[in-house]
């Protein structure tokens, strides 16, 4: 990846995208495909260790309750991820399937089934007896049923973004490592203190977005601390690998646990999807808490008993950058027509990267008169009550 490459003399970028995470990288690639000269900038590099896109893996699934917009975006994005993976030297997508476990037929499950029927999309409803036979690794005695999406699975997040950016550069895009800050000058952004100009400037900065626009977004975006653990399966036990176990999510009461099979021998991954305390992506403590380890250990004993005494092999602390209800932000700045704001992945955004990038590119290119209403800045409240799951 040639980070030092410059635009030919007299032909500066037509678009600058700040932030080389999944949203920014796909936006830059869509703009490049539309024939624009694009500069993609990140202060630490594509999918860096502090970024929300920098983790090992992310789930892709289309079960979203009544939120059909995300079901459709997930299906549309899946083809783009598969295409990128097919071109890569290492797999970016593991089609392990995605399994949702429920202790009762609640609103979320009913709505998910109804949306898939309405859109004529595949979704398998599995009873407890089938679950026990098919995946005996899971203690399903208190599970009522499951919803299974065999076409979905796991995205290798950091690798996928870096592969996308490498292809973007090979096709003529420019990627630079530089610290970006908004400029008071029209059509300008400060990169390491120097003004760079373009017709359009997209800020897709994940947990740093509210830091760049504190007056506008400081009360509308919520950055929270999230803890993730990996567990080493028993030696020689292949029942926790991607050929034997799907990606999974377990909705039990108010809690949502989720995880991944042992992808590429990195360990069985699990986390509690409960929004943690406020978090600073620059200076926050990224060590796993003792309480977090105890919570996950107790969950393993209940749901995956063969792993209950196995050692943790790795921990990761990252962050969600949430909107009030979990919807994305894909809109134009209300006072700067050339500036666009993109973020609020809210812990579920990675899988939607291709479609989110397309929506932003269409907005920049004038193919859309305005944002998708749910993704508009005006729709973002100042209370943190996530409803999108």
N, C-alpha and C positions, 0 to 999 in steps of 0.2 A: 504494500500500500504506500504510494508515493505521497507523503504528507507535505513535502516541500514544493510540489509542482505548482506553478503559477499559471494563471490565464495568459493567453497570448496578448502581446501589447495592444492596447486600444480596445480590447474585448473583455471588459470586466464582467463579473457575474450578473446575470439578470435576476437571480434569486439567491438569497443567503438563508440557510437553515441552521439555526443555532441549537445544538443538541443532537448527538449521534447515537441516541437510543433507538428503540424500535419505532417509535412514532416519527422522529426526525429522519431516520435513515430511509424509511419507506416514502415519506413525503419528498425527500430529495430525489429518490429514484423515480418516482412518478413524474416529477417536474423535469428531470433529465429525459425521460422517455417522451415527454411532450415537446422536446426540442429546446428546452431552456438551458442556458449556461448556469450551473448551480455550484455554489460553494457550501460545503457542509463543514461545520465547525463544532468542536467539542473541547472543553478545557482539560480533559484527562484522556481522551481517546474513546473510540467507539465501544459501547457496552463495558465501560470501565468498572472497576471493582466497587466503586461507591454508587454506581447508577442502579436504578431499579431493573434495567435490562441486563445487568451484569451477572445475574445468578446462573447457576448451572442449567436449570430446566424450568419450563413453564408448561402448564397444561393447556391443551386446546380441546374445547367441548362446545356444544351448542345448547345444552340444557340451561335455560335462563328464566324459568317460570313464565310469567306473562310478558316478559320483555322481548317481544319478537324481533325488535330491531337488532339485538345482539345475537339472536339465533341466526338471523340472515347474514349478519356480518361475519360470524364465525365460519359459516359454510362457504361464503365467498372467499374469505381469507385462506381457507384450508388449501385450495387449489394453488394459490401463490406460494404457500409454504412448501407444498409438495414439489412444485417446479424448482424452487430454489434448492431444496434438498437433493433432487435428482441431479442437479448440475454440480453439486459440491463433492469434494474428495472424501469427506467424512459425512455421515448422516446428520442431518439437522432435524429430522422428524422421525420419531419412532411410533409406528402405528400400533400402539399397545392397547388401544381402546380406552374409553372413559366410562367409569361406573359410578353412579350415584346410589347411595344406600339410604333408605328411609325407615324410620320406626313406625310410620303411619302414613295414610294417604291424606296429606295436608294440601294446603292451597298451592304451594310451590310445585309439588309433584303433579297435581291435577292440571295446573296451568301449563306446565312443560309438555305434558302429553297432548293437551288441546292444541297448543301452538304447533307442535310437530305434525299433528293430523291436518290442521288447517293449511300448513305449508307443504304437505305431502313429503315430509322428510323422515328418514328412517330413525326409529327409536324402539328398542326392545324392552318390554316390561317383563321382569323375571321374578318369580316367587321365591320364598325362602328356601324351599326344598331344592330348587335348581341352583341357587347361590351356594348352598352347602355342598352340593355335588361338584359344581364347576370350580369353585375356589375354596377348597377346604382350609387354606391358609387363613381365611377370614372367619372369625367366630361370629356367625350370623344368627345366633339363637334369639337375639332381641331385635332382629331386623324383620320388617314386614315384607319388603320387596325392594327390588333395585331397578334402575333405569340404565340401560347400557347402550353406548354409542360406539360400535366397533371400528368405525372409520376414523375416529379421532385418537388422541394420545398425547405424546410429550414432544415439545420443541426444545432443542438444545439452545437455550436463549442467547448466551454470550456468543457462542460460535455462530449462530444464525445471523445475528446482527453484524458481526465482523465479516462474515462471508458476503452479506448484502453490500456492505460498504466497499469491500474489495472489488466486487463486480461493478459498482457505481463508478469507482475510480478507473477501472480498466476500460470502461465505456466512455470516458471523457469527463466525468465529474471530478471535482477537486475536494479533497478532505484535508483540513488543517487542524492542528492542535493549538488552540489559543483561548485566552480568557475573554469572554464576550460580555458587553454591558450595553444597555440601550443608550442611544445618543439623542440629544435634544435636536440635532440637525435632521431635517427630513430625509428619508431614504438612506439613513446611515446607521451603522452599528459600530461600536468601538471594539476592536480586536487587539488585545494587548495595548490598549490606549490609543490605537490608530484608527481613524475613521475609514470604514469601507462602505461603499455605496452600492445599492441595487434597487431594482424596481419594487421588489417585495422582500420582506424580512420575516421569516417564520421563527418564532421562539418555541421550541419543543424541548423544554429543559427539565421535565420531570419534577423532582423535589426541589429544584432550584428556581422554578418558575415564579413562585410567590416572592422569593428573595429579589428577583430582578424587577418585579412590579408590585412592591409591597402595598402601595396605596390602593391599587386596583384589585389585587388578588389576595392580599394578606389575610382577609377575613373570609375568603371563599374557598381556599384550598387548605387541606389539613394533612400534614405529613406525620405519619405515625410509625412507630418502631415495630418490626415484625421479626419473629424468631423462627428459625427453621433448623431441623436436625436431620442427620443421616445416620443410619444404623447398619452395621455390618451383619449380613445374614450368616447363618451357620455355615461353616466350611463345606463345600460340596453340595449345598442345598440350592438347587436351581428353581425352586418353586416361587421365589420372589423376584425373578427376572422378568423382563418385558414380554417374553414369550409365554409366560405362565400367569402373570398377574397384570391387570390393567392399571392405569391411573385411576384414582378413586377419590370420592368425596363422601363424607359420612355426616349426614344431617341428623343430629340427635338433640331434640329439644331446641334450646337457644344456641347450641354450639355447632360449629362446622369445622371438622377436621378434614384434612385432605393430604394426599401424598402420591408418590410415584413408585413404580417398581425399581429394582436395582439396575439403573441404566449405566451401561458401560463400566460396570464394576465399581461405581462410586458409592454405592450404598442405597438402602431403602430410605426414601425421603418422606418426612412427614412434618406437618405444622398445624397449629390451631389458628384458624382464620378469624381471630378476634382482634379488632384494632387496638394496638398498643398505645402507649403514651406518646405525646408529641416528641418529634425527633429532628435533630439537625443533621442533614446529610454530610456536612463538612466535618463536624466535631463530635457527633454522637458516638457513644460507646457501642461497639459492635461485638461485644462478647455475650454469649448466651447466659441468661440468668439461671440461678439454681432453681428458682420456682418454675421457670419454663421447662427445664429438664425433668423435674418431678412430674409436671402435668403430662408431658409427652410419654414418660415412662409408664404412668398409670394408664394412659390410653392404650399403649401397646399391650399391656397385660390383659386389658379387656377385649380388644379387637384383633390383635395379631399375637397370640400368646407365645408362638415359637420365637418371637423376637424380644420377649419381655426382659430377658436377662442378657441379651446381646449388647456389646459395647457400642456406644455412640462413636462413629468414625469421623464425624465432621459436624461443625456448626456454621450457620451463617445468620447474620443479622442484617436485614436490608430495610427498606421502607416502602410503604404505600404513600402515594400522593393522591388523596381522596378529594373529590367534590363532596358537597353536602349529602347527596343521595347516591353517589356512585356513578353518575353519568360523566361522560368525557367532556372536555372543553375543546372545541374546534371552531374558532370564530375569529373575526377581525377585531382589532383593537378599536374601542369605541371612539377614540380621538385621533388615531393615526391610521389613515386608510391604507397605507403601505405596510403596516405591521399586523401580523397574525399571531394568535396565541393558541397553543396546542398542549394539552396535558390532561391531568386528572385521570390517569390510567386506573386509579382506585383499586389496584390489586388484581384486576381481571383483564387489563387492557392488552397484554402482550399478544395474545392470540389474534387480536383484531388489527395488528399493525398494518397489514397490506390494505385493508379497507379504510382504516382511519387515515392513512397516508393519502389514499385516493381522494377521500372527502376533502382533506385540506388542500391538496393540489388543485382539485376542481374549483375550490373557493378562490385560490390565488389566481388561477387562470381565467376566472370569470365565467366558468361553466355552470356555476350555481349563483343564483341571485343573492342568496344568504345562507347561513348555516342551517343544518338540521336543527329544528327547534329544541330538541332535548340537549343538544351540544352547544347551545348558544350561551354566551356569557350572562345574558339577562336571566337565564334559567338557574343560575348558580346561587344558592342561598348561603346564609352565614351560620347555619346550624348543621351539625354533623349527625345526620340520621340516615345512614346508608340503607337503601331499599333494593338496589341492584345487587344480585348475588351470582 
